[in-house]
Amino acid sequence: MVNSDLLIKLHNPHQLNPAMSSFDDVGITLRKPIGPDRSLLIAWAESHFPSLWVDEIQHALGNHPVSCWLAQQADNLLGFACYDATALGFFGPLGVIESAQGKGIGSALARACFHEMYLKGYRYAIIGRTQAEGFYRRIAPVIVIPDSDPGCYSETLMLKAGSSRLPLTHDTE
């Protein structure tokens, strides 16, 4: 399967505004991580997602302001989404643990990032190497970027060759 890049339109901020209150009744909070969350988030991500995603999370946590969102229920992390981690204007990675998938958490995390990107002045976002085109089409209009595989990831994929880790794609939901 080709892991093409997608271009997502951020022109309609109302469409992208996250519905965070819809999780209140089940105790799920969407929030930006703060400094003390860093080591907890990294350790959690290392146990659930590919190491390349952990690198991108670390990069997003180093941005000022942080370009990452978390989903949390009580003392459990459920998912995360980042942007401006691979390159400026790129969205991803997005990850939701398997037991929490299918509940709208990934969509809400993506919308939170897209809305924040819009507020920062972005009018488009690039979703790199995704296998989840249908997922993103449910959020906003997208365009497949022709001949975008492997795109900016080609050198990283060469370094990664021979690794037994999961493929470099930017979403699980």
MDTraj code that builds the backbone (N, CA, C; nanometers):
import mdtraj as md
import numpy as np

residues = "MET VAL ASN SER ASP LEU LEU ILE LYS LEU HIS ASN PRO HIS GLN LEU ASN PRO ALA MET SER SER PHE ASP ASP VAL GLY ILE THR LEU ARG LYS PRO ILE GLY PRO ASP ARG SER LEU LEU ILE ALA TRP ALA GLU SER HIS PHE PRO SER LEU TRP VAL ASP GLU ILE GLN HIS ALA LEU GLY ASN HIS PRO VAL SER CYS TRP LEU ALA GLN GLN ALA ASP ASN LEU LEU GLY PHE ALA CYS TYR ASP ALA THR ALA LEU GLY PHE PHE GLY PRO LEU GLY VAL ILE GLU SER ALA GLN GLY LYS GLY ILE GLY SER ALA LEU ALA ARG ALA CYS PHE HIS GLU MET TYR LEU LYS GLY TYR ARG TYR ALA ILE ILE GLY ARG THR GLN ALA GLU GLY PHE TYR ARG ARG ILE ALA PRO VAL ILE VAL ILE PRO ASP SER ASP PRO GLY CYS TYR SER GLU THR LEU MET LEU LYS ALA GLY SER SER ARG LEU PRO LEU THR HIS ASP THR GLU".split()
xyz = np.array([
    [0.0834, -0.1186, 0.0000],
    [0.0000, 0.0000, 0.0000],
    [0.0879, 0.1251, 0.0000],
    [0.0544, 0.2205, -0.0814],
    [0.1285, 0.3459, -0.0894],
    [0.0894, 0.4331, 0.0293],
    [0.1883, 0.4927, 0.0895],
    [0.1670, 0.5816, 0.2037],
    [0.1818, 0.7252, 0.1573],
    [0.0860, 0.7746, 0.0840],
    [0.0948, 0.9092, 0.0279],
    [0.0766, 1.0155, 0.1342],
    [0.1307, 1.1329, 0.1037],
    [0.1034, 1.2503, 0.1850],
    [-0.0322, 1.3061, 0.1434],
    [-0.1017, 1.3647, 0.2382],
    [-0.2288, 1.4314, 0.2116],
    [-0.2152, 1.5786, 0.2432],
    [-0.2893, 1.6590, 0.1710],
    [-0.3010, 1.8007, 0.1997],
    [-0.4413, 1.8204, 0.2544],
    [-0.4522, 1.8780, 0.3727],
    [-0.5827, 1.8986, 0.4342],
    [-0.6093, 2.0483, 0.4457],
    [-0.7274, 2.0864, 0.4046],
    [-0.7663, 2.2273, 0.4086],
    [-0.8065, 2.2657, 0.5504],
    [-0.7515, 2.3762, 0.5957],
    [-0.7830, 2.4267, 0.7288],
    [-0.8684, 2.5531, 0.7208],
    [-0.9300, 2.5795, 0.6066],
    [-1.0028, 2.7040, 0.5840],
    [-1.1249, 2.7211, 0.6730],
    [-1.1878, 2.6132, 0.7169],
    [-1.3112, 2.6232, 0.7942],
    [-1.2831, 2.5901, 0.9404],
    [-1.2478, 2.6897, 1.0201],
    [-1.2100, 2.6613, 1.1591],
    [-1.3247, 2.6022, 1.2417],
    [-1.4488, 2.6320, 1.2059],
    [-1.5615, 2.5770, 1.2819],
    [-1.5721, 2.4258, 1.2614],
    [-1.5413, 2.3790, 1.1417],
    [-1.5434, 2.2364, 1.1122],
    [-1.4330, 2.1636, 1.1889],
    [-1.3230, 2.2325, 1.2139],
    [-1.2079, 2.1706, 1.2770],
    [-1.2022, 2.1907, 1.4278],
    [-1.2906, 2.2734, 1.4815],
    [-1.2890, 2.2983, 1.6248],
    [-1.3185, 2.1679, 1.6993],
    [-1.2321, 2.1276, 1.7907],
    [-1.2518, 1.9996, 1.8585],
    [-1.3734, 2.0016, 1.9505],
    [-1.4436, 1.8919, 1.9526],
    [-1.5604, 1.8774, 2.0402],
    [-1.5137, 1.8150, 2.1714],
    [-1.4381, 1.8907, 2.2483],
    [-1.3782, 1.8373, 2.3705],
    [-1.4820, 1.8080, 2.4779],
    [-1.5888, 1.8850, 2.4819],
    [-1.6885, 1.8640, 2.5869],
    [-1.7615, 1.7314, 2.5699],
    [-1.7565, 1.6719, 2.4499],
    [-1.8271, 1.5465, 2.4286],
    [-1.7660, 1.4312, 2.5080],
    [-1.6484, 1.4508, 2.5643],
    [-1.5833, 1.3467, 2.6428],
    [-1.6024, 1.3650, 2.7934],
    [-1.6656, 1.4737, 2.8349],
    [-1.6825, 1.5005, 2.9770],
    [-1.7552, 1.3873, 3.0495],
    [-1.8579, 1.3317, 2.9870],
    [-1.9386, 1.2302, 3.0538],
    [-1.8637, 1.0981, 3.0741],
    [-1.7545, 1.0759, 3.0023],
    [-1.6756, 0.9546, 3.0215],
    [-1.5401, 0.9843, 3.0859],
    [-1.5203, 1.1082, 3.1267],
    [-1.3998, 1.1449, 3.2001],
    [-1.2727, 1.1521, 3.1183],
    [-1.2853, 1.1754, 2.9885],
    [-1.1670, 1.1898, 2.9037],
    [-1.1375, 1.3379, 2.8853],
    [-1.0127, 1.3736, 2.9063],
    [-0.9677, 1.5113, 2.8924],
    [-0.8713, 1.5220, 2.7759],
    [-0.8920, 1.6216, 2.6906],
    [-0.7943, 1.6563, 2.5878],
    [-0.7216, 1.7799, 2.6373],
    [-0.5891, 1.7748, 2.6340],
    [-0.5118, 1.8869, 2.6865],
    [-0.3737, 1.8916, 2.6240],
    [-0.3110, 2.0070, 2.6421],
    [-0.1717, 2.0233, 2.6009],
    [-0.0833, 1.9713, 2.7150],
    [0.0241, 1.9002, 2.6823],
    [0.1141, 1.8551, 2.7872],
    [0.1934, 1.9716, 2.8465],
    [0.2251, 1.9590, 2.9727],
    [0.3113, 2.0569, 3.0393],
    [0.4447, 1.9892, 3.0706],
    [0.5410, 2.0662, 3.1142],
    [0.6766, 2.0153, 3.1382],
    [0.6849, 1.8829, 3.2129],
    [0.6171, 1.8699, 3.3267],
    [0.6274, 1.7444, 3.4021],
    [0.5683, 1.6229, 3.3301],
    [0.4913, 1.6446, 3.2232],
    [0.4341, 1.5329, 3.1477],
    [0.5360, 1.4675, 3.0547],
    [0.6444, 1.5371, 3.0248],
    [0.7371, 1.4936, 2.9199],
    [0.7856, 1.3498, 2.9390],
    [0.8456, 1.3186, 3.0528],
    [0.9016, 1.1840, 3.0712],
    [0.7923, 1.0782, 3.0776],
    [0.6765, 1.1133, 3.1338],
    [0.5649, 1.0181, 3.1388],
    [0.5131, 0.9879, 2.9989],
    [0.4964, 1.0924, 2.9175],
    [0.4486, 1.0743, 2.7807],
    [0.5485, 0.9939, 2.6985],
    [0.6757, 1.0230, 2.7107],
    [0.7775, 0.9524, 2.6330],
    [0.7817, 0.8050, 2.6723],
    [0.7810, 0.7751, 2.8017],
    [0.7834, 0.6352, 2.8459],
    [0.6597, 0.5600, 2.7970],
    [0.5435, 0.6230, 2.8045],
    [0.4195, 0.5617, 2.7573],
    [0.4262, 0.5372, 2.6069],
    [0.4695, 0.6370, 2.5313],
    [0.4770, 0.6243, 2.3856],
    [0.5763, 0.5156, 2.3451],
    [0.6867, 0.5038, 2.4166],
    [0.7856, 0.3999, 2.3845],
    [0.7266, 0.2600, 2.3972],
    [0.6285, 0.2438, 2.4861],
    [0.5702, 0.1105, 2.5051],
    [0.4532, 0.0819, 2.4106],
    [0.4062, 0.1837, 2.3366],
    [0.2884, 0.1649, 2.2519],
    [0.3099, 0.1936, 2.1036],
    [0.4119, 0.2703, 2.0686],
    [0.4248, 0.3194, 1.9315],
    [0.5684, 0.3069, 1.8818],
    [0.5885, 0.3194, 1.7506],
    [0.7231, 0.3072, 1.6927],
    [0.8194, 0.4146, 1.7458],
    [0.9472, 0.3780, 1.7494],
    [1.0486, 0.4697, 1.8030],
    [1.0557, 0.5998, 1.7225],
    [1.0298, 0.5934, 1.5914],
    [1.0331, 0.7159, 1.5123],
    [0.9237, 0.8131, 1.5569],
    [0.8106, 0.7603, 1.6005],
    [0.7037, 0.8472, 1.6523],
    [0.7479, 0.9132, 1.7824],
    [0.8186, 0.8367, 1.8658],
    [0.8680, 0.8918, 1.9929],
    [0.9613, 1.0088, 1.9648],
    [1.0470, 0.9946, 1.8642],
    [1.1365, 1.1046, 1.8256],
    [1.0561, 1.2292, 1.7883],
    [0.9472, 1.2081, 1.7127],
    [0.8654, 1.3221, 1.6712],
    [0.7899, 1.3832, 1.7889],
    [0.7447, 1.3010, 1.8818],
    [0.6804, 1.3539, 2.0028],
    [0.7793, 1.4418, 2.0783],
    [0.9017, 1.3940, 2.0938],
    [1.0038, 1.4726, 2.1637],
    [1.0269, 1.6059, 2.0940],
    [1.0291, 1.6037, 1.9612],
    [1.0466, 1.7281, 1.8867],
    [0.9288, 1.8230, 1.9127],
    [0.8058, 1.7707, 1.9061],
    [0.6869, 1.8537, 1.9291],
    [0.6859, 1.9104, 2.0705],
    [0.7342, 1.8329, 2.1667],
    [0.7404, 1.8818, 2.3053],
    [0.8449, 1.9920, 2.3212],
    [0.9442, 1.9940, 2.2324],
    [1.0474, 2.0974, 2.2368],
    [1.0083, 2.2258, 2.1669],
    [0.8998, 2.2224, 2.0900],
    [0.8532, 2.3442, 2.0237],
    [0.7971, 2.4406, 2.1281],
    [0.8043, 2.5693, 2.0961],
    [0.7504, 2.6721, 2.1865],
    [0.6522, 2.7575, 2.1095],
    [0.5232, 2.7439, 2.1345],
    [0.4614, 2.6547, 2.2330],
    [0.4632, 2.5102, 2.1853],
    [0.4400, 2.4197, 2.2788],
    [0.4350, 2.2766, 2.2508],
    [0.3329, 2.2512, 2.1405],
    [0.3658, 2.1659, 2.0440],
    [0.2751, 2.1357, 1.9327],
    [0.2258, 1.9918, 1.9427],
    [0.1661, 1.9621, 2.0556],
    [0.1195, 1.8276, 2.0863],
    [-0.0056, 1.8380, 2.1731],
    [-0.0950, 1.7405, 2.1574],
    [-0.2152, 1.7272, 2.2407],
    [-0.2208, 1.5859, 2.2954],
    [-0.2796, 1.5718, 2.4143],
    [-0.2957, 1.4419, 2.4799],
    [-0.4424, 1.4138, 2.5056],
    [-0.4774, 1.2855, 2.5093],
    [-0.6072, 1.2406, 2.5590],
    [-0.5778, 1.1574, 2.6834],
    [-0.6456, 1.1909, 2.7911],
    [-0.6197, 1.1272, 2.9197],
    [-0.7518, 1.0925, 2.9858],
    [-0.7578, 0.9753, 3.0484],
    [-0.8734, 0.9361, 3.1287],
    [-0.8198, 0.8927, 3.2642],
    [-0.8543, 0.9693, 3.3660],
    [-0.8003, 0.9474, 3.5011],
    [-0.6480, 0.9459, 3.4917],
    [-0.5850, 0.8353, 3.5337],
    [-0.4385, 0.8305, 3.5303],
    [-0.3844, 0.7545, 3.4099],
    [-0.4651, 0.7425, 3.3046],
    [-0.4236, 0.6692, 3.1848],
    [-0.4161, 0.7604, 3.0624],
    [-0.3045, 0.7535, 2.9930],
    [-0.2949, 0.8194, 2.8629],
    [-0.3625, 0.7294, 2.7598],
    [-0.4428, 0.7895, 2.6734],
    [-0.5147, 0.7150, 2.5708],
    [-0.4619, 0.7431, 2.4309],
    [-0.4107, 0.8639, 2.4101],
    [-0.3644, 0.8992, 2.2773],
    [-0.2935, 1.0328, 2.2751],
    [-0.2388, 1.0642, 2.1591],
    [-0.1671, 1.1895, 2.1395],
    [-0.1759, 1.2279, 1.9922],
    [-0.1516, 1.3518, 1.9647],
    [-0.1358, 1.4004, 1.8278],
    [-0.0377, 1.5159, 1.8302],
    [0.0447, 1.5241, 1.7261],
    [0.1464, 1.6279, 1.7159],
    [0.1397, 1.6950, 1.5797],
    [0.1958, 1.8114, 1.5726],
    [0.2167, 1.8794, 1.4448],
    [0.3469, 1.9573, 1.4545],
    [0.3970, 2.0011, 1.3405],
    [0.5269, 2.0694, 1.3332],
    [0.6375, 1.9858, 1.3984],
    [0.6253, 1.8536, 1.3893],
    [0.7260, 1.7638, 1.4459],
    [0.8191, 1.7105, 1.3379],
    [0.7647, 1.6725, 1.2228],
    [0.8464, 1.6276, 1.1099],
    [0.9061, 1.7483, 1.0403],
    [0.8211, 1.8435, 1.0112],
    [0.8590, 1.9681, 0.9457],
    [0.7466, 2.0676, 0.9709],
    [0.7737, 2.1942, 0.9505],
    [0.6691, 2.2941, 0.9674],
    [0.5534, 2.2647, 0.8731],
    [0.4331, 2.2714, 0.9258],
    [0.3140, 2.2486, 0.8462],
    [0.2726, 2.1035, 0.8345],
    [0.3511, 2.0122, 0.8917],
    [0.3163, 1.8705, 0.8891],
    [0.2371, 1.8338, 1.0139],
    [0.1325, 1.7538, 0.9950],
    [0.0570, 1.6982, 1.1058],
    [0.1009, 1.5530, 1.1251],
    [0.1127, 1.5129, 1.2484],
    [0.1444, 1.3752, 1.2831],
    [0.2728, 1.3707, 1.3631],
    [0.2910, 1.2620, 1.4316],
    [0.2076, 1.1435, 1.4343],
    [0.0829, 1.1602, 1.5212],
    [-0.0112, 1.0688, 1.4984],
    [-0.1346, 1.0575, 1.5755],
    [-0.1444, 0.9137, 1.6200],
    [-0.1610, 0.8923, 1.7488],
    [-0.1730, 0.7559, 1.7989],
    [-0.2741, 0.7467, 1.9110],
    [-0.3556, 0.6437, 1.9062],
    [-0.4523, 0.6125, 2.0115],
    [-0.4330, 0.4653, 2.0451],
    [-0.4231, 0.4334, 2.1746],
    [-0.4037, 0.2934, 2.2110],
    [-0.5226, 0.2110, 2.1631],
    [-0.4964, 0.0857, 2.1349],
    [-0.5968, -0.0011, 2.0725],
    [-0.7276, -0.0065, 2.1508],
    [-0.7192, -0.0145, 2.2825],
    [-0.8414, -0.0263, 2.3640],
    [-0.9280, 0.0989, 2.3606],
    [-0.8733, 0.2105, 2.3158],
    [-0.9490, 0.3373, 2.3126],
    [-0.9867, 0.3783, 2.1707],
    [-0.9518, 0.2976, 2.0722],
    [-0.9831, 0.3329, 1.9340],
    [-1.1320, 0.3172, 1.9061],
    [-1.1807, 0.3944, 1.8094],
    [-1.3209, 0.3872, 1.7698],
    [-1.4145, 0.4690, 1.8556],
    [-1.3609, 0.5528, 1.9417],
    [-1.4430, 0.6347, 2.0324],
    [-1.4392, 0.7826, 1.9974],
    [-1.3743, 0.8172, 1.8863],
    [-1.3655, 0.9560, 1.8446],
    [-1.2481, 1.0321, 1.9032],
    [-1.1626, 0.9636, 1.9769],
    [-1.0494, 1.0301, 2.0418],
    [-0.9482, 1.0779, 1.9377],
    [-0.9157, 0.9929, 1.8412],
    [-0.8204, 1.0317, 1.7368],
    [-0.8698, 1.1508, 1.6574],
    [-0.9982, 1.1499, 1.6242],
    [-1.0576, 1.2617, 1.5511],
    [-1.0506, 1.3903, 1.6323],
    [-1.0828, 1.3823, 1.7597],
    [-1.0784, 1.5014, 1.8456],
    [-0.9358, 1.5542, 1.8602],
    [-0.8389, 1.4632, 1.8744],
    [-0.6985, 1.5058, 1.8840],
    [-0.6527, 1.5723, 1.7540],
    [-0.6885, 1.5133, 1.6410],
    [-0.6518, 1.5721, 1.5116],
    [-0.7160, 1.7095, 1.4974],
    [-0.8444, 1.7202, 1.5305],
    [-0.9146, 1.8486, 1.5202],
    [-0.8506, 1.9543, 1.6102],
    [-0.8074, 1.9142, 1.7298],
    [-0.7417, 2.0094, 1.8205],
    [-0.6148, 2.0640, 1.7557],
    [-0.5358, 1.9750, 1.6954],
    [-0.4135, 2.0196, 1.6279],
    [-0.4454, 2.1065, 1.5072],
    [-0.5409, 2.0618, 1.4245],
    [-0.5751, 2.1391, 1.3044],
    [-0.6285, 2.2775, 1.3415],
    [-0.7096, 2.2828, 1.4452],
    [-0.7647, 2.4115, 1.4878],
    [-0.6515, 2.5038, 1.5360],
    [-0.5609, 2.4479, 1.6128],
    [-0.4481, 2.5274, 1.6616],
    [-0.3591, 2.5726, 1.5459],
    [-0.3378, 2.4852, 1.4481],
    [-0.2592, 2.5240, 1.3310],
    [-0.3278, 2.6394, 1.2579],
    [-0.4601, 2.6318, 1.2443],
    [-0.5356, 2.7396, 1.1803],
    [-0.5160, 2.8710, 1.2570],
    [-0.5255, 2.8644, 1.3894],
    [-0.5106, 2.9854, 1.4709],
    [-0.3696, 3.0441, 1.4598],
    [-0.2703, 2.9606, 1.4295],
    [-0.1329, 3.0075, 1.4106],
    [-0.1095, 3.0640, 1.2707],
    [-0.2097, 3.0524, 1.1835],
    [-0.1962, 3.1094, 1.0500],
    [-0.1849, 3.0086, 0.9372],
    [-0.1758, 2.8809, 0.9691],
    [-0.1726, 2.7798, 0.8637],
    [-0.3095, 2.7741, 0.7965],
    [-0.3105, 2.7526, 0.6658],
    [-0.4363, 2.7347, 0.5933],
    [-0.4457, 2.5956, 0.5318],
    [-0.3334, 2.5229, 0.5330],
    [-0.3280, 2.3836, 0.4903],
    [-0.2335, 2.3117, 0.5853],
    [-0.2539, 2.1831, 0.6008],
    [-0.1607, 2.0983, 0.6744],
    [-0.1274, 1.9791, 0.5860],
    [-0.0059, 1.9296, 0.5988],
    [0.0359, 1.8088, 0.5279],
    [0.0340, 1.6942, 0.6285],
    [-0.0326, 1.5876, 0.5894],
    [-0.0344, 1.4661, 0.6708],
    [0.0592, 1.3691, 0.6011],
    [0.1716, 1.3410, 0.6634],
    [0.2758, 1.2627, 0.5984],
    [0.2547, 1.1130, 0.6069],
    [0.2752, 1.0463, 0.4933],
    [0.2779, 0.8998, 0.4826],
    [0.1629, 0.8308, 0.5554],
    [0.0431, 0.8691, 0.5278],
    [-0.0708, 0.8100, 0.5972],
    [-0.1305, 0.6929, 0.5215],
    [-0.1836, 0.5999, 0.5952],
    [-0.2626, 0.4905, 0.5398],
    [-0.4101, 0.5111, 0.5753],
    [-0.4434, 0.6241, 0.6339],
    [-0.5777, 0.6475, 0.6877],
    [-0.6492, 0.7612, 0.6156],
    [-0.6428, 0.7617, 0.4836],
    [-0.7054, 0.8690, 0.4065],
    [-0.8531, 0.8842, 0.4424],
    [-0.9269, 0.7746, 0.4549],
    [-1.0692, 0.7807, 0.4881],
    [-1.0949, 0.8467, 0.6225],
    [-1.0108, 0.8188, 0.7200],
    [-1.0217, 0.8805, 0.8521],
    [-1.0140, 1.0323, 0.8400],
    [-0.9157, 1.0823, 0.7652],
    [-0.8982, 1.2267, 0.7522],
    [-1.0081, 1.2898, 0.6680],
    [-1.0599, 1.2173, 0.5705],
    [-1.1704, 1.2696, 0.4880],
    [-1.2962, 1.2941, 0.5718],
    [-1.3109, 1.2215, 0.6812],
    [-1.4261, 1.2442, 0.7693],
    [-1.4094, 1.3722, 0.8519],
    [-1.2882, 1.4243, 0.8589],
    [-1.2612, 1.5450, 0.9371],
    [-1.2707, 1.6704, 0.8509],
    [-1.2098, 1.6657, 0.7339],
    [-1.2047, 1.7844, 0.6473],
    [-1.1693, 1.7406, 0.5066],
    [-1.1910, 1.8282, 0.4078],
    [-1.1517, 1.7941, 0.2709],
    [-1.0006, 1.7712, 0.2614],
    [-0.9616, 1.6641, 0.1922],
    [-0.8195, 1.6344, 0.1737],
    [-0.7904, 1.6126, 0.0261],
    [-0.6647, 1.6320, -0.0084],
    [-0.6156, 1.6082, -0.1432],
    [-0.4941, 1.5167, -0.1305],
    [-0.4910, 1.4090, -0.2071],
    [-0.3729, 1.3236, -0.2103],
    [-0.2654, 1.3970, -0.2889],
    [-0.1481, 1.4080, -0.2323],
    [-0.0368, 1.4740, -0.2995],
    [0.0309, 1.3703, -0.3890],
    [0.0254, 1.3914, -0.5211],
    [0.0823, 1.2916, -0.6136],
    [0.2322, 1.2722, -0.5914],
    [0.2766, 1.1493, -0.6129],
    [0.4200, 1.1145, -0.6050],
    [0.4837, 1.1592, -0.4743],
    [0.4118, 1.1454, -0.3633],
    [0.4636, 1.1938, -0.2352],
    [0.5178, 1.0827, -0.1465],
    [0.5247, 0.9617, -0.1962],
    [0.5791, 0.8518, -0.1169],
    [0.7174, 0.8168, -0.1694],
    [0.8231, 0.8278, -0.0925],
    [0.8297, 0.8502, 0.0505],
    [0.8440, 0.9967, 0.0915],
    [0.8510, 1.0873, -0.0044],
    [0.8569, 1.2291, 0.0281],
    [0.9764, 1.2645, 0.1135],
    [0.9540, 1.3480, 0.2134],
    [1.0645, 1.3963, 0.2973],
    [1.1208, 1.2876, 0.3890],
    [1.0581, 1.1702, 0.3886],
    [1.1028, 1.0617, 0.4760],
    [1.2042, 0.9686, 0.4104],
    [1.2425, 0.9939, 0.2861],
    [1.3243, 0.8971, 0.2129],
    [1.4570, 0.8676, 0.2841],
    [1.5276, 0.9686, 0.3315],
    [1.6554, 0.9453, 0.3987],
    [1.6355, 0.8721, 0.5308],
    [1.5299, 0.9073, 0.6045],
    [1.5011, 0.8397, 0.7309],
    [1.4689, 0.6934, 0.7066],
    [1.3934, 0.6646, 0.6018],
    [1.3589, 0.5260, 0.5709],
    [1.4823, 0.4454, 0.5335],
    [1.5800, 0.5105, 0.4684],
    [1.7045, 0.4408, 0.4376],
    [1.7784, 0.4050, 0.5662],
    [1.7810, 0.4991, 0.6625],
    [1.8458, 0.4714, 0.7907],
    [1.7746, 0.3600, 0.8662],
    [1.6450, 0.3562, 0.8512],
    [1.5616, 0.2603, 0.9229],
    [1.5624, 0.1219, 0.8591],
    [1.6107, 0.1103, 0.7371],
    [1.6092, -0.0174, 0.6642],
    [1.6668, -0.1286, 0.7518],
    [1.5956, -0.2395, 0.7543],
    [1.6404, -0.3540, 0.8341],
    [1.5851, -0.3555, 0.9751],
    [1.5195, -0.2478, 1.0152],
    [1.4630, -0.2415, 1.1492],
    [1.3391, -0.3293, 1.1567],
    [1.3105, -0.3826, 1.2724],
    [1.1916, -0.4664, 1.2891],
    [1.0731, -0.3869, 1.3429],
    [1.0890, -0.2567, 1.3569],
    [0.9794, -0.1734, 1.4090],
    [0.8691, -0.1580, 1.3056],
    [0.7571, -0.1029, 1.3469],
    [0.6433, -0.0806, 1.2582],
    [0.6786, 0.0165, 1.1471],
    [0.6067, 0.0134, 1.0351],
    [0.6325, 0.1070, 0.9257],
    [0.6147, 0.2521, 0.9701],
    [0.6826, 0.3409, 0.9013],
    [0.6741, 0.4830, 0.9291],
    [0.5488, 0.5393, 0.8642],
    [0.4388, 0.5333, 0.9353],
    [0.3168, 0.6030, 0.8959],
    [0.2758, 0.6839, 1.0166],
    [0.1874, 0.7778, 0.9987],
    [0.1620, 0.8738, 1.1046],
    [0.0251, 0.8673, 1.1693],
    [-0.0364, 0.7519, 1.1762],
    [-0.1670, 0.7483, 1.2365],
    [-0.2058, 0.6074, 1.2794],
    [-0.2700, 0.6011, 1.3919],
    [-0.3423, 0.4807, 1.4332],
    [-0.4678, 0.5316, 1.4987],
    [-0.5782, 0.4850, 1.4554],
    [-0.7080, 0.5241, 1.5132],
    [-0.8058, 0.4137, 1.4881],
])
top = md.Topology()
chain = top.add_chain()
for i, resn in enumerate(residues, 1):
    res = top.add_residue(resn, chain, resSeq=i)
    for name in ("N", "CA", "C"):
        top.add_atom(name, md.element.get_by_symbol(name[0]), res)
traj = md.Trajectory(xyz[None], top)
